[in-house]
Amino acid sequence: MKYLIWFLRVLLFLVLLGFAIKNTDPVAVRFYLGGEWEAPLVFVLLVAFVVGAAAGIAASLGVVFRKRREMAGLRKELRARSTEQPR
């Protein structure tokens, strides 16, 4: 199983490397107010992917922290109930 996972990782790396090599042409990304950024296409795609992933993670952080607080409160309540003496 380990070898299969490593094979798939190497295969994915080689596919992405081939994609990067084929897409090195410079592209211009134009912003509002006349701003412009010129970079290789593969770099622009990588930046867009990283920004999207970071935005997704940032959007889910509120839910994650809220659930952690809720779990901490429930654990505290459970500990308090387990230390109570039965009546």
N, CA and C atoms as a LAMMPS dump frame, in Angstrom:
ITEM: TIMESTEP
0
ITEM: NUMBER OF ATOMS
261
ITEM: BOX BOUNDS ff ff ff
-5.0000000000000000e+02 5.0000000000000000e+02
-5.0000000000000000e+02 5.0000000000000000e+02
-5.0000000000000000e+02 5.0000000000000000e+02
ITEM: ATOMS id mol type element x y z
1 1 1 N 0.827 -1.197 0
2 1 2 C 0 0 0
3 1 3 C 0.872 1.261 0
4 2 1 N 1.982 1.203 0.777
5 2 2 C 2.889 2.342 0.819
6 2 3 C 3.439 2.66 -0.567
7 3 1 N 3.811 1.616 -1.29
8 3 2 C 4.396 1.811 -2.615
9 3 3 C 3.375 2.387 -3.591
10 4 1 N 2.137 1.982 -3.468
11 4 2 C 1.09 2.51 -4.335
12 4 3 C 0.895 4.004 -4.088
13 5 1 N 0.883 4.405 -2.82
14 5 2 C 0.71 5.818 -2.486
15 5 3 C 1.898 6.635 -3.004
16 6 1 N 3.115 6.112 -2.837
17 6 2 C 4.28 6.827 -3.35
18 6 3 C 4.256 6.906 -4.869
19 7 1 N 3.826 5.84 -5.517
20 7 2 C 3.712 5.846 -6.98
21 7 3 C 2.733 6.917 -7.434
22 8 1 N 1.593 7.008 -6.759
23 8 2 C 0.592 8.013 -7.119
24 8 3 C 1.116 9.429 -6.872
25 9 1 N 1.869 9.626 -5.8
26 9 2 C 2.452 10.942 -5.525
27 9 3 C 3.442 11.34 -6.611
28 10 1 N 4.304 10.4 -6.995
29 10 2 C 5.289 10.687 -8.045
30 10 3 C 4.579 10.962 -9.364
31 11 1 N 3.551 10.184 -9.672
32 11 2 C 2.789 10.393 -10.891
33 11 3 C 2.123 11.775 -10.901
34 12 1 N 1.513 12.159 -9.791
35 12 2 C 0.894 13.48 -9.686
36 12 3 C 1.938 14.583 -9.836
37 13 1 N 3.089 14.407 -9.211
38 13 2 C 4.167 15.387 -9.335
39 13 3 C 4.603 15.536 -10.787
40 14 1 N 4.775 14.416 -11.47
41 14 2 C 5.218 14.47 -12.868
42 14 3 C 4.174 15.123 -13.771
43 15 1 N 2.899 14.858 -13.516
44 15 2 C 1.834 15.489 -14.305
45 15 3 C 1.838 16.996 -14.073
46 16 1 N 1.958 17.416 -12.806
47 16 2 C 1.984 18.849 -12.498
48 16 3 C 3.244 19.519 -13.031
49 17 1 N 4.374 18.813 -12.996
50 17 2 C 5.606 19.35 -13.55
51 17 3 C 5.477 19.539 -15.064
52 18 1 N 4.891 18.569 -15.733
53 18 2 C 4.664 18.698 -17.173
54 18 3 C 3.744 19.852 -17.488
55 19 1 N 2.71 20.039 -16.679
56 19 2 C 1.793 21.166 -16.851
57 19 3 C 2.539 22.481 -16.686
58 20 1 N 3.403 22.552 -15.672
59 20 2 C 4.153 23.782 -15.409
60 20 3 C 5.117 24.089 -16.554
61 21 1 N 5.757 23.049 -17.085
62 21 2 C 6.711 23.261 -18.177
63 21 3 C 6 23.733 -19.446
64 22 1 N 4.802 23.222 -19.693
65 22 2 C 4.06 23.597 -20.897
66 22 3 C 3.447 24.994 -20.819
67 23 1 N 3.284 25.544 -19.617
68 23 2 C 2.58 26.823 -19.441
69 23 3 C 3.489 27.892 -18.847
70 24 1 N 4.606 28.159 -19.51
71 24 2 C 5.532 29.171 -19.019
72 24 3 C 5.392 30.502 -19.731
73 25 1 N 4.462 30.606 -20.655
74 25 2 C 4.274 31.861 -21.387
75 25 3 C 3.84 32.966 -20.428
76 26 1 N 4.365 34.173 -20.609
77 26 2 C 3.959 35.269 -19.721
78 26 3 C 2.529 35.734 -20.032
79 27 1 N 1.811 36.028 -18.978
80 27 2 C 0.456 36.576 -19.113
81 27 3 C 0.374 37.855 -18.29
82 28 1 N -0.501 38.738 -18.698
83 28 2 C -0.707 39.993 -17.977
84 28 3 C -2.03 39.9 -17.224
85 29 1 N -1.951 40.135 -15.929
86 29 2 C -3.155 40.186 -15.099
87 29 3 C -3.432 41.661 -14.85
88 30 1 N -4.583 42.114 -15.316
89 30 2 C -4.923 43.53 -15.197
90 30 3 C -5.895 43.744 -14.044
91 31 1 N -5.559 44.709 -13.205
92 31 2 C -6.384 45.06 -12.055
93 31 3 C -7.134 46.354 -12.351
94 32 1 N -7.994 46.731 -11.436
95 32 2 C -8.695 48.004 -11.567
96 32 3 C -7.713 49.156 -11.375
97 33 1 N -8.066 50.307 -11.829
98 33 2 C -7.282 51.54 -11.722
99 33 3 C -5.949 51.436 -12.451
100 34 1 N -5.886 50.632 -13.496
101 34 2 C -4.711 50.587 -14.344
102 34 3 C -3.569 49.718 -13.863
103 35 1 N -3.756 48.986 -12.791
104 35 2 C -2.696 48.113 -12.299
105 35 3 C -2.538 46.89 -13.186
106 36 1 N -1.297 46.467 -13.376
107 36 2 C -1.048 45.304 -14.22
108 36 3 C 0.118 44.508 -13.644
109 37 1 N 0.008 43.172 -13.729
110 37 2 C 1.049 42.283 -13.227
111 37 3 C 1.335 41.252 -14.3
112 38 1 N 2.584 41.113 -14.683
113 38 2 C 2.953 40.148 -15.712
114 38 3 C 3.802 39.054 -15.081
115 39 1 N 3.398 37.796 -15.303
116 39 2 C 4.098 36.645 -14.73
117 39 3 C 3.794 35.424 -15.595
118 40 1 N 4.563 34.351 -15.425
119 40 2 C 4.255 33.117 -16.168
120 40 3 C 2.877 32.573 -15.782
121 41 1 N 2.202 31.98 -16.744
122 41 2 C 0.844 31.481 -16.521
123 41 3 C 0.771 30.498 -15.36
124 42 1 N 1.722 29.586 -15.273
125 42 2 C 1.679 28.592 -14.214
126 42 3 C 1.8 29.253 -12.836
127 43 1 N 2.576 30.323 -12.734
128 43 2 C 2.71 31.038 -11.463
129 43 3 C 1.414 31.753 -11.101
130 44 1 N 0.774 32.351 -12.085
131 44 2 C -0.511 33.025 -11.845
132 44 3 C -1.553 32.005 -11.374
133 45 1 N -1.58 30.832 -11.996
134 45 2 C -2.519 29.784 -11.571
135 45 3 C -2.217 29.312 -10.156
136 46 1 N -0.939 29.158 -9.824
137 46 2 C -0.557 28.739 -8.476
138 46 3 C -0.981 29.778 -7.443
139 47 1 N -0.753 31.04 -7.746
140 47 2 C -1.159 32.112 -6.823
141 47 3 C -2.677 32.113 -6.643
142 48 1 N -3.421 31.946 -7.73
143 48 2 C -4.883 31.918 -7.636
144 48 3 C -5.344 30.731 -6.786
145 49 1 N -4.7 29.581 -6.945
146 49 2 C -5.06 28.407 -6.146
147 49 3 C -4.774 28.64 -4.666
148 50 1 N -3.607 29.194 -4.361
149 50 2 C -3.231 29.435 -2.962
150 50 3 C -4.158 30.463 -2.317
151 51 1 N -4.485 31.524 -3.054
152 51 2 C -5.398 32.539 -2.511
153 51 3 C -6.783 31.935 -2.261
154 52 1 N -7.257 31.103 -3.168
155 52 2 C -8.556 30.455 -2.987
156 52 3 C -8.557 29.493 -1.81
157 53 1 N -7.493 28.722 -1.662
158 53 2 C -7.399 27.794 -0.531
159 53 3 C -7.34 28.565 0.789
160 54 1 N -6.568 29.646 0.823
161 54 2 C -6.474 30.458 2.04
162 54 3 C -7.825 31.092 2.381
163 55 1 N -8.556 31.537 1.381
164 55 2 C -9.876 32.117 1.625
165 55 3 C -10.839 31.055 2.162
166 56 1 N -10.768 29.851 1.637
167 56 2 C -11.616 28.769 2.133
168 56 3 C -11.297 28.401 3.568
169 57 1 N -10.019 28.341 3.877
170 57 2 C -9.612 28.026 5.256
171 57 3 C -10.043 29.139 6.2
172 58 1 N -9.836 30.382 5.795
173 58 2 C -10.234 31.513 6.637
174 58 3 C -11.746 31.528 6.862
175 59 1 N -12.512 31.151 5.855
176 59 2 C -13.966 31.131 6.001
177 59 3 C -14.424 30.055 6.967
178 60 1 N -13.686 28.965 7.076
179 60 2 C -14.103 27.873 7.961
180 60 3 C -13.556 28.011 9.374
181 61 1 N -12.633 28.93 9.605
182 61 2 C -12.046 29.061 10.941
183 61 3 C -13.071 29.444 12.004
184 62 1 N -14.01 30.298 11.66
185 62 2 C -15.033 30.693 12.637
186 62 3 C -15.822 29.501 13.133
187 63 1 N -16.225 28.625 12.239
188 63 2 C -16.986 27.436 12.614
189 63 3 C -16.124 26.506 13.457
190 64 1 N -14.871 26.333 13.082
191 64 2 C -13.981 25.435 13.819
192 64 3 C -13.786 25.92 15.249
193 65 1 N -13.511 27.211 15.422
194 65 2 C -13.301 27.733 16.77
195 65 3 C -14.576 27.685 17.596
196 66 1 N -15.715 27.928 16.976
197 66 2 C -16.981 27.85 17.697
198 66 3 C -17.223 26.427 18.197
199 67 1 N -16.951 25.432 17.347
200 67 2 C -17.141 24.031 17.741
201 67 3 C -16.157 23.628 18.84
202 68 1 N -14.926 24.138 18.772
203 68 2 C -13.949 23.838 19.828
204 68 3 C -14.411 24.395 21.173
205 69 1 N -14.93 25.627 21.152
206 69 2 C -15.438 26.214 22.397
207 69 3 C -16.594 25.396 22.935
208 70 1 N -17.489 24.977 22.06
209 70 2 C -18.639 24.173 22.473
210 70 3 C -18.172 22.834 23.059
211 71 1 N -17.2 22.195 22.433
212 71 2 C -16.695 20.918 22.95
213 71 3 C -16.018 21.103 24.297
214 72 1 N -15.27 22.202 24.471
215 72 2 C -14.612 22.456 25.747
216 72 3 C -15.659 22.65 26.845
217 73 1 N -16.719 23.366 26.544
218 73 2 C -17.787 23.553 27.528
219 73 3 C -18.479 22.241 27.877
220 74 1 N -18.722 21.405 26.877
221 74 2 C -19.353 20.106 27.135
222 74 3 C -18.443 19.186 27.942
223 75 1 N -17.134 19.223 27.672
224 75 2 C -16.198 18.416 28.467
225 75 3 C -16.179 18.878 29.92
226 76 1 N -16.196 20.196 30.098
227 76 2 C -16.204 20.749 31.458
228 76 3 C -17.472 20.314 32.196
229 77 1 N -18.591 20.388 31.495
230 77 2 C -19.859 19.968 32.093
231 77 3 C -19.836 18.47 32.424
232 78 1 N -19.267 17.664 31.547
233 78 2 C -19.167 16.226 31.78
234 78 3 C -18.284 15.929 32.983
235 79 1 N -17.158 16.63 33.114
236 79 2 C -16.283 16.44 34.281
237 79 3 C -17.002 16.842 35.557
238 80 1 N -17.762 17.935 35.5
239 80 2 C -18.482 18.386 36.685
240 80 3 C -19.535 17.365 37.082
241 81 1 N -20.215 16.778 36.127
242 81 2 C -21.234 15.767 36.435
243 81 3 C -20.612 14.481 36.958
244 82 1 N -19.452 14.119 36.433
245 82 2 C -18.832 12.859 36.871
246 82 3 C -18.239 12.97 38.25
247 83 1 N -17.887 14.181 38.705
248 83 2 C -17.336 14.331 40.062
249 83 3 C -18.433 14.551 41.104
250 84 1 N -19.671 14.791 40.665
251 84 2 C -20.766 14.941 41.627
252 84 3 C -21.044 13.602 42.316
253 85 1 N -21.43 13.687 43.54
254 85 2 C -21.752 12.471 44.301
255 85 3 C -23.158 12.04 43.96
256 86 1 N -23.359 10.737 43.751
257 86 2 C -24.717 10.269 43.461
258 86 3 C -25.619 10.46 44.672
259 87 1 N -26.884 10.728 44.454
260 87 2 C -27.819 11.011 45.557
261 87 3 C -28.496 9.773 46.025
